[in-house]
Amino acid sequence: MKSNFEFLNKTFPVLANLGSTAESYLYSDANSSLIKLGLFGETIVNLMLKLDQMEPPEYDNTHANRIKLLKKEGLISQNIDDIIYSLRIARNKAVHSGYDSFEDCVILLEMGHNLAIWFMQTYGDWQYAPAEFVLPEDNSQQADFEALLKEKEELIAVLTEKVLKQKPSKTLSSKERLKRAASASEMMKLSEKETRYLIDAQLRKVGWEVDTVNLRYSKGTRPQKGKNIAIAEWPTNSSVGDHGYADYVLFIGLKLVGIIEAKRMFLDIPSVLDYQCKDYAKNIKDEHAEYMIDSWGEYKAPLLFATNGRKYLKQLETKSGIWFLDVRKPANIPKAQQGWMSPDGILELLEKDIEAANASLEELPYDLLRDKDGLNLREYQIDAIEAAEKAIIEGKQTALLSMATGTGKTRTVLGMIYRFLKTGRFKRILFLVDRSALGEQAQDVFKEVKLEDLMTLDEIYNIKNLEDRMIDKETKIQVATVQSLVKRILDNQDETMPSIIDYDLIVIDEAHRGYILDKEMDEDEILYRNQDDYISKYRAVIEYFDSVKIALTATPALHTSEIFGKPVYNYTYREAVVEGYLVDHDAPHTIVTKLSKEGINYEKGETVAIYDPVTGEIMNSDELEDELKFDVEKFNRQVITESFNRTVLIEISKELDPEGEGKTLIYAVDDSHADLIVKILKEIFEPYGVDNDAIMKITGSVGGGNKKKVLEAVKRFKNEKYPNIAVTVDLLTTGIDVPEITTLVFMRRVKSRILFEQMMGRATRLCPEIGKTHFEIYDPIGVYESLQPVNTMKPVVANPSTSFEDLLTGLEVLPTEKQIKNQIDMIIAKLQRKKRSMNEKTMAHFIDLSGGQDPTEFIGKIKGMSAEDAKEHIIKNKKLFDMLKEGTNDPRRAVVISDKEDELLSHTRGYGEGKKPEDYLEEFKTFITNNFNKIVALNIVCTRPKELTRDSLKSLKLELDRHMFTEQQLNTAWKEVKNQDIAADIISFIRQQAIGSTLLSHEERIKNAVDRLKKNHDFNKMELGWIERIEKNLLLESILDQATFETGSFKTAGGYNKINKIFKNQLDDIIQELNEYLYDDGGSVA
């Protein structure tokens, strides 16, 4: 009889021999058979790396890590991974524990055969039509059996050695290989026995004792106290299915909690729940009634599961995933899940009373969250919590909260988590962040803020921190990064993994971050590059868990709403500024230099200095064949220009104080650029004796990339005087709170509106300790102006390091001649750069593959062709570009070093579209005049200011803001035009422009009114104390009415009623009189 693996012999003889040797050992030595099957799987993985010319992992080059690498590249799908995992684990058990199950060996041989078919179709003959697996004959009694085995073992050793020495010959593009791998995987048809074996492994990982072959009812397996067992082939009185035998029945101790039915791949699953599973649950035998925990109508088992072992795919929804139905309520519907429930998770699910918990949540007052000695949440934070709770009580599974950067999302989360745990609405909560620094920040808040009985959240509940990988029954909160869960769920090669119900609530911080990755695309690339790469892992981690998800972000992206729905609550940056919870930015400083205006230009025939970051060498280029121009967007990316950086920084440094209280954050292009900025700034400030630690780089590379050192640098910037000026790339762009930041400097151009707003958000926080009133923006590269007209947030932007493979793929699908020509220009430009770094060997290969042309000649030929002919010629020479194989993620590309001198041309404020400050003030006056009778609140400010309410003033400020008129920018424009530093409020500006009132500063207007009130009354000491408190309150806001005394410290002190008594029940008269004085400013309609 032929071996099932014979078909591999011609193309992959080592695999054919490993497979047939495993078959030979089956009857005489199952242990050796299992070891050979494990080696078979490992050899396939090694061959894949070889054939696709992939380098093995640089560190810890184990079989498991090689599998992870191939999974990351998309070459190994879930079902292939499951098979390789099964072979690997069986081999480990065979080697280390003497494992020798004949029954398992038979199943694994069949699985190995399926793996072999997949490998042949992916790496060998795509057209191969597989034969059915046939159980091998027992040849162990043959006279020459031992000799044949010895011969096979020797041959395997020889062939394995050949594989190691074999030179790779990649014949398929990466894209075509991925397509083949996916198609072959989809065509694979596992038997029900194979499917059950895989399900065993999956259940085992989440805490069940399971073994379809041995832990079966027929072999005497029964429920046991203290054990969580999935017992196979459990008999019922059902007349459907396999003679009434359920594939698995789940027992937690002596409690029957669930039934699982397993089917072959490609079968629809939901109908299995409706027919078999439901019938099994209704027909539990009377003799097993002792295991029932309750009954629900006809049902005697609460939880039903059906699966075919296939990973859940939305496109194949009914033929994939683990379908689950909770029959305790008739209205429950089946749903697909990404994984299995753990025993502990099922117990928590069965014990949970959602209706009662929701009722408790509705009844629990918010007073504790408002406690000034505790969490002290603001009203909008309470509103956000209420909105999230309302969504959950209404049965929503997701809720998105949009809150501006700096409005205290972490404290809001703390209050929300406390209420959910206090009322028992959720048992265990995962707080998910995208970087360690954000997790550390949250942990600090959990440990510092007092809640009930002067205890912190950390003292009330068991919290697992970033460094804690495992949870236990007592865990109530876990803080984790997305990256750590990607490793534990998507790249899992361990014998345990998280269960889908380990957490019943996930709170996702900075939810927009799912797409702000290193990869960026331009509009043409969108047509041919896979956008799912940007969010697939992020989304897969979030959707793996069967839990409620609450996401928080300051800047919702398109995919954020796709995952979590539209925001249930929205509190914008402008609202926060208007209400005084964040500071505004002033009109940005626009700095124009000769080079930023004209670009860096090289004429034809010039040579340029090129720096190679890999070798550290600087060399001159050949004479340029064409003109070369770099605009400001490419500065410090493709061309290093110290002169531009120095010119700009000298100008900005005139307004920086490295030893002052306010801090400065500078955004650089990359690590090298950050080093250059730090160097220049230290040289600028050296003559002033500035402390060397005042200016520092804070990027992911500090301390040699040591995470602990990086976090220390971030904490130092946040908590200590120095550094006062920090230069960063991406590390401090989101989620880091340093209220002392008063200045932002953009030395890099970003095209993502979301990323830009996150970067701006670093400076929005209040900091009264240093008298912070606003923050400054210095923008020498024009990022503010370039993004100002953008109304929607774009998820993808141009990538300067796109690979040849992507460029050629784009060339094949781009439709218009203009797009094709642009793509060809990009390919030529990339080839121009590439040719300068070619070694002799690469050059020889290039000339050979191109038919005798070197790169310069090849480029010349393309340039002489029409766009369509050039396209055809490039595609025809695809192998040539495959040979050049340049990765997309290596930032260490060669850059031009420019010695072109720069000079400052202008330093102005940006009031939009090149407007001068006087234009801005004139536009404001025109707006006020034109809308005087159209906007009610505007009319009230000018004619009846005493009637102005908080809501109407807020509405007016937001309307002005929509037309780009802000209090801070009006003051700056006034100062520039009139040379008067007044600090007036928006009411004063409106009245000055509309009715000719005297423009007074906000402080002066309040002080004058209070002084007049005091002169007109003989207040006693107690009354004077309250007048001073009223004055302080007015300095922070512009409205005084009865409602004022029911907020903040007034409310804490007894509110309106108590303060009215102090003023002998004349508080209303005092309020009215003070308001008259406030607006007695000489206006013609006052």
DRENVEXDREN-824346 format. One record per residue (C-alpha): residue in one letter; x, y, z. Coordinates in steps of 0.25 Angstrom, whole numbers, plus 5000, padded with zeros to 4 digits. Layout:
AXYZ
...
END
This chain:
M500050005000
K500550144996
S500850245007
N499750365008
F500950455007
E501550394994
F501050514986
L502150604992
N503250514988
K503650584975
T503550724980
F503850714995
P504450574998
V504850605012
L503350635015
A502950505008
N503950425016
L503550485029
G502050455027
S502250315022
T503250285034
A502150335044
E501150245037
S502150125039
Y502350155054
L500850165056
Y500550015060
S501849985067
D502350115073
A501250225074
N502250305082
S503250315071
S502050335061
L501650455068
I503050515069
K503250495054
L501850565052
G502350685060
L503650685052
F502850685039
G502050815044
E503350875048
T504050845035
I502850905027
V503051035035
N504551035032
L504251015017
M503351125017
L504351225022
K505351165012
L504451175000
D503951315003
Q505351365006
M504951405020
E506051425031
P505651345044
P505451415057
E506751495061
Y506551465075
D505951335081
N505951255068
T504951145073
H503951065065
A502851145072
N503451285069
R503651245054
I502151205054
K501851345060
L502651405049
L501851335038
K500551375044
K500951515045
E501251515030
G499851455027
L500351325022
I499751235033
S498251245035
Q497551195048
N497251055043
I498651035038
D499251095051
D498350995059
I498850875052
I500350915053
Y500050945068
S499450815070
L500650745064
R501650825072
I500950805085
A500750655083
R502250645079
N502650715092
K501750625100
A502350505093
V503850545095
H503650595110
S502550505116
G502650385107
Y501250415101
D500850295092
S499350305089
F498950215077
E497650285075
D498250425075
C499350375066
V498250335055
I497550465056
L498850545055
L499350465043
E498050505036
M498250655040
G499750645036
H499250595022
N498350715021
L499450805025
A500350735014
I499250765003
W499150905007
F500650915006
M500750854993
Q499650944987
T500251064993
Y501751044990
G501750924980
D500650894970
W499450984971
Q498650884962
Y498950764971
A497650694973
P497750624987
A497350474989
E496550435002
F497350395014
V497450245016
L497850185029
P499150115027
E499349965028
D500049905039
N501449855034
S502149845047
Q502149695046
Q502949695033
A504249625034
D505049745029
F504249845036
E505349895045
A506349905034
L505349985026
L505150085037
K506650105039
E506750135024
K505650235025
E506250305037
E507650315030
L506950365017
I506250475026
A507550515032
V508150535018
L506950605012
T506850695024
E508250735022
K507950765008
V506850855012
L507750935021
K508750955009
Q507650974999
K507751114992
P506451184992
S505751214978
K504551294980
T503651284968
L502351354973
S502151494978
S501751504992
K500351554988
E500151424980
R500751334991
L499751395001
K498551374991
R498951224989
A499151205004
A497751265007
S497051184996
A497751054999
S497351075014
E495951105010
M495850975002
M496250885013
K495250795019
L495550735033
S494750615037
E493850625050
K494950545057
E495950645053
T495050755057
R494850695071
Y496350685073
L496450835070
I495350865079
D495950785090
A497150875089
Q496351005089
L495550965101
R496850915109
K497451055107
V496351125114
G496351025126
W495450905123
E495950765125
V495650695111
D496050575103
T495050525093
V495750395092
N495850365107
L494950455115
R493650395110
Y492450345116
S492550205111
K493950195117
G493350225131
T493650375132
R492650445141
P492650585147
Q493550605159
K493550705170
G494650815168
K494850775154
N494350845141
I494150735131
A493650735116
I493150595116
A493050535102
E491850455096
W490950485107
P489650405106
T488250475105
N486850435102
S486850505089
S486450445076
V487250535067
G488750535064
D489650425067
H488650335075
G488450435085
Y489950455089
A490450595091
D491850625086
Y492250685099
V491450725112
L492150825121
F492250805136
I492750905147
G492850805158
L491550735159
K490850845151
L490350825137
V490550955131
G490650935116
I490550845103
I491450855091
E491250795077
A492350785068
K492250775053
R493150765041
M493650885034
F492750955023
L491450915030
D490551025035
I490551035050
P489351115055
S488351005050
V489150905059
L488750995071
D487250995067
Y487150845065
Q488150755072
C488650845083
K487250895088
D486750745087
Y487950695095
A487650805106
K486250765107
N486450615108
I487450605119
K487250465125
D486550455138
E487750375144
H488550505142
A487550595148
E488550615160
Y489450695151
M488450795147
I488550935153
D487150975149
S486150965138
W485651075128
G484351035122
E484650905115
Y486150925116
K487050855126
A488350905122
P488551055121
L489651085111
L489751025097
F490951025087
A491150985073
T492450995065
N493150935053
G494550975058
R494651085048
K495151225053
Y493951325052
L493951405039
K492851505036
Q492851475022
L492551325025
E491751355038
T490851235038
K491951135034
S492951185045
G493151225059
I492651165072
W491151185072
F490551205086
L489151215091
D488751245106
V487351175107
R487051225120
K486151335114
P485351305101
A485651445095
N487151415095
I487651385080
P488851305076
K490151385073
A491551355068
Q492751365077
Q494251365075
G494651265085
W494251175097
M493651215111
S494451175123
P493851095135
D494051225144
G493451315133
I492251215132
L491951215147
E492051375147
L491051375135
L490051285142
E490151355155
K489951495149
D488651565150
I488651685140
E487351735143
A487651755158
A488951815155
N488351915145
A487351955156
S488451975166
L489252055156
E488052145153
E487752165168
L489252195172
P489452345174
Y490552425168
D490952495181
L492152415183
L492752455170
R492552605173
D493252595186
K494252715186
D495152625195
G495052505186
L494852495171
N494252635170
L493652615156
R493152725147
E491752725142
Y492152685128
Q492852565133
I491652525141
D490852545128
A491852455121
I491652345131
E490152355131
A490152345116
A490952215116
E490152155127
K488852195120
A489352125107
I489751995115
I488351995123
E487752005109
G488451875105
K489551935096
Q490751855095
T491651975091
A491752115095
L492652225090
L492952345098
S493652465091
M494352555100
A495352665097
T496852635101
G497052695115
T495652685120
G495952575129
K495552445122
T496452355132
R495652415144
T494352395137
V494752255135
L495052235149
G493752285154
M493052195143
I493752075147
Y493552095162
R492052105160
F491951985151
L492751895161
K491951955173
T490651915167
G491151785162
R490751815148
F492051765143
K492951665150
R494351685144
I494751805135
L495951815125
F496451955124
L497151945110
V498252045106
D499152055094
R500452085101
S501052055114
A501152205118
L499652225117
G499452095126
E500452145136
Q499752275136
A498352215139
Q498952125150
D499452245157
V498052305157
F497452175162
K498552175173
E498452325177
V496952375176
K496152355189
L494752295187
E493952235198
D494352235213
L495652305209
M496052185201
T496552185186
L496052085175
D497352005177
E497051985192
I495551955190
Y495751855178
N496751755173
I497551815161
K498451745152
N499451845146
L500251845133
E501251745137
D500251645142
R499951545131
M498951455138
I497651485145
D496951405156
K495551405162
E495851525171
T496351615160
K495351725157
I496151815148
Q497251785139
V498151895132
A498751835119
T499251885106
V498651845092
Q500051795088
S500051695100
L498751645097
V499151625082
K500251535087
R499351455097
I498151445087
L498551455072
D500051405073
N499751305084
Q500651185084
D500451155099
E499651045105
T498751145112
M498051265106
P496951375111
S495551325111
I494551415103
I493751445116
D494951475125
Y494451615125
D493051655124
L493451805121
I494551865113
V494852005114
I495752055103
D496552175105
E496952265093
A496052175084
H496452255071
R497852195072
G497452075065
Y497852135052
I498952235055
L500052135052
D501452155045
K500752115031
E500252225023
M499552235009
D499352334999
E498052344991
D498552254980
E499052144989
I497652134995
L497252074982
Y498151954984
R498751934998
N497951865008
Q497451965018
D496951855028
D498451845032
Y498251975039
I497251925049
S497051775047
K497951735060
Y497351845068
R495951815064
A496151665066
V496651675080
I495451765084
E494451675077
Y495051545083
F494451565096
D492951545098
S492751675106
V492151815107
K493151915101
I493252055105
A494252135097
L494752275100
T495452375090
A495652515087
T495652505072
P494752395067
A495252325054
L494452265043
H494752125048
T494452165063
S493052185059
E492952055051
I493451975063
F492752055075
G491552125068
K491352275068
P491752345081
V490652345092
Y491352465098
N492152575092
Y492952685099
T493752765089
Y495052845091
R494352975088
E493252945098
A494352915109
V495053045105
V493753125106
E493353065119
G494753095125
Y495252955126
L496352965116
V497253075110
D497153125096
H498253145087
D498653275082
A498853305067
P499953215062
H501353275059
T501653265044
I503153265042
V503553275027
T505053255023
K505753265010
L505853115009
S504453085013
K503853185003
E504753144991
G505153004995
I506452934994
N506852934979
Y508052864972
E508352884958
K508552784947
G510052744948
E510252774963
T510652664973
V509952654986
A510452594999
I509752465003
Y509652405017
D509452255019
P508852235033
V509152085032
T510652105030
G510852245036
E511652285023
I511452415016
M511752415001
N511552494989
S510552454978
D510752444963
E510552574956
L509052594955
E508352564942
D507152654945
E506852764954
L506552724969
K505652804978
F505152784992
D504052864998
V503852895013
E502952765014
K504252685011
F505152755021
N505752665031
R505152545024
Q505852535011
V506852645012
I507552685025
T507652835026
E508352885038
S508253035033
F506753035033
N506652965046
R507653065052
T506953185046
V505553155051
L506053115065
I506853235067
E505553315064
I504653235073
S505753225084
K505553375086
E504153345092
L504553225100
D505153215114
P505753085117
E505853115132
G504453175133
E503153105138
G502453075125
K502952955117
T503152945102
L502952815094
I503552805080
Y503152705070
A504252655061
V504152565049
D505052445054
D506052415064
S507252475057
H506452605055
A506152605069
D507652595072
L507952715063
I506852805069
V507452775083
K508852805079
I508452935072
L507652985084
K508752945094
E509753025086
I508753145085
F508553145100
E509953115104
P510453265105
Y509253285116
G509753175125
V508553095124
D508552955131
N508952845121
D507752765126
A506752875122
I506652825108
M506552675105
K506052575095
I504952485099
T504752375089
G504552225089
S506052215087
V506552275100
G507352185109
G507552095098
G506052075096
N505952015110
K504452035113
K504752065128
K505752175124
V504752225114
L503652235125
E504552305134
A504852405124
V503352435122
K503152445137
R504352535138
F503752635128
K502352625135
N502852635149
E504152715150
K504652845146
Y505552795136
P505452765124
N504752895121
I504852875106
A504552735101
V504752685087
T503952565083
V503552485071
D502252405074
L502452365089
L501752495094
T500752515083
T499552455091
G499052425105
I500252485113
D499752595123
V500752705125
P499952835129
E501152925129
I501252915114
T501053055109
T501753045095
L501652945084
V502652955072
F502352875060
M503652835052
R502952725045
R501852725035
V500652625038
K499552595029
S498552535039
R497552625045
I497352535057
L498852525060
F499052675059
E497852695068
Q498452595078
M499852665077
M499152805080
G498452735092
R499752725099
A499652875103
T498152895105
R498152865120
L497952965131
C499053005140
P498753115149
E499953095157
I500853155147
G499753255142
K499553185129
T498453255121
H498653205107
F499753125099
E500553165087
I500853095074
Y502053115066
D501853065052
P503053075042
I502652965033
G501153005031
V500452885037
Y499352975044
E499053045031
S499052925023
L498052855032
Q497152965035
P496152945024
V496052795026
N494652765032
T494752615033
M495852535039
K496552445029
P497052305033
V498152295023
V499252385018
A500452375008
N501552275011
P502952325007
S503452185009
T502552095000
S503251974995
F503451934980
E502451824981
D501351924986
L501752024975
L501651914964
T500351864969
G499852004969
L500352014954
E499451894950
V498151954955
L498252104955
P497252144944
T497652284938
E498852324930
K499152434940
Q499152334952
I500052234944
K501052344940
N501152384955
Q501352244959
I502452224949
D503152354954
M503152294968
I503752164963
I504852234956
A505052324968
K505152204977
L506052134967
Q506952254966
R507152254981
K507352104981
K508452094970
R509352184979
S509352074990
M509551954981
N510751864983
E511451794972
K510651664974
T509351734973
M509751814961
A510251694954
H508851624956
F508151754952
I508951754938
D508651614936
L507151624939
S506951754931
G507551694918
G508951764920
Q508451904925
D508951964937
P508052044946
T508352174939
E508152114925
F506852044930
I506252174935
G506652254922
K505852154914
I504652164923
K504752314922
G504752304907
M503452224906
S501952264907
A501252244920
E500552114915
D501852054909
A502652094921
K501652024930
E501651894921
H503151894922
I503251914937
I502251804939
K502951714930
N504251734938
K503551694951
K504651594955
L505651704955
F504951784965
D504651664973
M506151644974
L506351784979
K505351744990
E505351874999
G504451865011
T503451975014
N503651985029
D505152025030
P505352175033
R506852165031
R506852205017
A507952295011
V507652445012
V508252565005
I509052665014
S508852805010
D509852915012
K508953025006
E508953145015
D507653195020
E507153325026
L505853375033
L504853455024
S503653475033
H503053435047
T501553465047
R500353425054
G499353335046
Y497953385046
G497553305035
E497853315020
G498953415021
K498053515029
K498753625037
P498253655051
E497553785047
D496753695036
Y496353605047
L495853715056
E495053775044
E494453645041
F494053625055
K493353765055
T492653735042
F492153605048
I491553675060
T490953775052
N490253685042
N489753585053
F489353685064
N487853665061
K488053515056
I488753455068
V487853465081
A489053455091
L489853555083
N488653655084
I488553625099
V490053655102
C489853795096
T488453835100
R488053755113
P489353685118
K488753665132
E487853555125
L489053475119
T489053335124
R490153235124
D489553145113
S489253265104
L490753315106
K491253175103
S490453175091
L490953305086
K492353275089
L492253145081
E491553225069
L492753325069
D493753205070
R493153145057
H493453275050
M494853265056
F494753385066
T495253345080
E495553425092
Q497053395092
Q497253435077
L496453555079
N497353605090
T498653575082
A498153645070
W497753765078
K499153765085
E499853755071
V498953875065
K498753965077
N500053925085
Q499153905098
D499153775106
I497753775111
A497253635113
A495853665111
D494753565111
I493853535099
I492653615105
S493553745106
F494053725091
I492553705086
R492053835093
Q493353915089
Q493053875074
A491553885074
I491254005083
G492554075086
S492754035100
T494154055106
L494953935105
L495353885119
S496153765123
H495253655130
E495953675143
E495753825143
R494353815139
I494053725151
K494853805161
N494253935157
A492853875159
V493153815172
D493753945177
R492554025173
L491653925181
K492453935193
K492454085193
N490954085192
H490753985204
D491253975218
F491453825218
N491853755231
K493053665231
M492353535228
E491653605216
L492953655211
G493553515212
W492453465202
I492653585193
E494153555192
R493753405188
I492753465178
E493853545172
K494753425171
N493653345164
L493353465154
L494853465150
L494653315146
E493353335138
S492553455133
I491153415138
L490553445152
D489153395155
Q488353315165
A488953185159
T490353225162
F490053205177
E489653055174
T490953015168
G492352985173
S492853045186
F491553125188
K490753005188
T491652935197
A491553055207
G490053045207
G489553095194
Y488653215190
N487753205202
K488853215213
I489653325206
N488353405204
K488053395219
I489453455221
F489053575212
K487753585220
N486953525209
Q487453635199
L488353555190
D487553565178
D487653725179
I489153705181
I489253615168
Q488453715160
E489253845165
L490553775162
N490153735148
E489753875145
Y491153925150
L491853815141
Y491253865129
D491254015132
D492454035122
G492054155114
G491354085102
S490254165095
V489154055097
A489654005110
END
